[in-house]
């Protein structure tokens, strides 16, 4: 399968939104879904780390996909795009970590 651009994904994902909801309801639905999906991902990771369960990579990938859908639709209904979100985040990270992340606790004192 060829690589997918964020805009392509957003266009496809938007076709699957609930058309019975109004714009504000779609925003709330997707934002709430993002929180729910993050919780499902956290549950899988927590069980792996603290209960010695096998890391279920396929399930995590599926839940990350669901979270991506929710993120894309939250961005759309908030009047932005994943492209804009990604660009703004890169700009913020470049400012915050111009030389990449470095743990200050490991700096010589």
C-alpha positions as CSV (number, residue, x, y, z in Angstrom):
1,X,0.0,0.0,0.0
2,X,1.5,3.4,-0.9
3,X,2.1,6.0,1.8
4,X,-0.9,8.1,2.7
5,X,-0.8,11.9,3.1
6,X,-2.5,13.4,6.1
7,X,-4.9,15.3,3.9
8,X,-5.9,12.1,2.1
9,X,-6.6,10.4,5.5
10,X,-8.6,13.4,6.7
11,X,-10.7,13.3,3.5
12,X,-11.4,9.6,3.8
13,X,-12.1,9.7,7.6
14,X,-14.6,12.6,7.2
15,X,-16.7,10.4,5.0
16,X,-17.4,8.2,8.1
17,X,-18.7,10.9,10.5
18,X,-22.2,10.7,11.9
19,X,-24.2,13.0,9.6
20,X,-27.1,13.1,12.1
21,X,-25.0,15.2,14.4
22,X,-24.6,18.9,14.2
23,X,-21.1,20.5,13.9
24,X,-20.7,21.2,17.7
25,X,-21.9,17.6,18.4
26,X,-19.4,16.2,16.0
27,X,-16.6,18.2,17.7
28,X,-17.6,16.9,21.1
29,X,-18.1,13.3,19.8
30,X,-14.6,13.2,18.2
31,X,-12.9,14.9,21.2
32,X,-14.6,12.5,23.7
33,X,-13.6,9.6,21.4
34,X,-10.0,10.8,21.5
35,X,-10.0,10.5,25.2
36,X,-11.6,7.1,25.2
37,X,-9.2,5.7,22.6
38,X,-6.2,7.1,24.6
39,X,-7.6,5.2,27.6
40,X,-7.7,2.0,25.7
41,X,-4.1,2.4,24.6
42,X,-3.0,3.2,28.1
43,X,-4.8,0.1,29.4
44,X,-2.9,-2.1,26.9
45,X,0.5,-0.5,27.8
46,X,-0.3,-0.6,31.6
47,X,-1.0,-4.3,31.4
48,X,2.2,-4.9,29.6
49,X,4.3,-2.9,32.0
50,X,2.7,-3.7,35.3
51,X,1.1,-7.1,34.7
52,X,3.7,-8.7,32.5
53,X,1.2,-9.2,29.7
54,X,2.4,-9.5,26.1
55,X,2.4,-6.1,24.4
56,X,-0.5,-6.5,21.9
57,X,0.9,-4.6,19.0
58,X,-2.0,-5.3,16.6
59,X,-4.5,-4.0,19.2
60,X,-2.4,-1.0,19.9
61,X,-2.1,-0.3,16.2
62,X,-5.9,-0.6,15.9
63,X,-6.5,1.7,18.9
64,X,-4.0,4.2,17.5
65,X,-5.9,4.2,14.3
66,X,-9.1,4.9,16.1
67,X,-7.3,7.7,18.0
68,X,-6.0,9.1,14.7
69,X,-9.6,9.2,13.4
70,X,-10.7,11.1,16.5
71,X,-7.8,13.5,16.3
72,X,-8.4,14.2,12.6
73,X,-12.1,14.8,13.2
74,X,-11.5,16.9,16.2
75,X,-9.1,19.1,14.2
76,X,-11.6,19.3,11.3
77,X,-14.5,20.3,13.5
78,X,-12.3,22.8,15.4
79,X,-11.5,24.4,12.0
80,X,-8.0,23.2,11.5
81,X,-6.2,20.2,9.9
82,X,-3.7,17.6,10.9
83,X,-1.2,19.3,8.6
84,X,-1.6,22.6,10.5
85,X,-1.5,20.8,13.8
86,X,1.7,19.0,12.8
87,X,3.4,22.2,11.5
88,X,2.5,24.1,14.7
89,X,3.8,21.3,16.9
90,X,7.1,21.0,15.0
91,X,7.6,24.8,15.3
92,X,6.9,24.5,19.1
93,X,9.3,21.6,19.5
94,X,12.0,23.4,17.5
95,X,11.7,26.3,19.9
96,X,11.6,24.2,23.0
97,X,14.3,21.7,22.0
98,X,16.5,23.4,19.4
99,X,19.2,20.7,19.7
100,X,16.8,17.8,20.4
101,X,15.6,16.5,23.8
102,X,18.1,16.4,26.6
103,X,17.3,15.3,30.1
104,X,18.4,18.2,32.4
105,X,19.0,15.8,35.3
106,X,22.0,14.3,33.3
107,X,23.7,17.7,32.8
108,X,27.0,18.1,34.7
109,X,26.5,20.4,37.7
